[in-house]
Amino acid sequence: MKAKDFDKKFDDNKFDVIDDLDLSTVKRPNQKQKRVNVDFPTWMIESLDKEASRLGVTRQSIIKVWLAERLEQSSANKSKHPDAA
């Protein structure tokens, strides 16, 4: 199917375009996984586990979310204040 035909099909909302996609080759940019090892003090692991349990998620999930939030916050602060080191 040519791109313009696909676009028209999508824009017309007449059909579900998902059947026209090969999802086996889909890649998400900047989402490749890389394993790292980090040593935390016991009190920190216990606090992480308690909070993860309260939220109903895994320890790994809460670490990822919190790190992502912090990195986004840091990036936003840098773009607001480009001269700050």
Protein Blocks (a to p, Z undefined) as FASTA:
>chain_A
ZZklmmmmmmnomacfklmpcfklgccehiaccdddddddfklmmmmmmmmmmnopafkl
mmmmmmmmmmmmmmmmmmmmmmbZZ
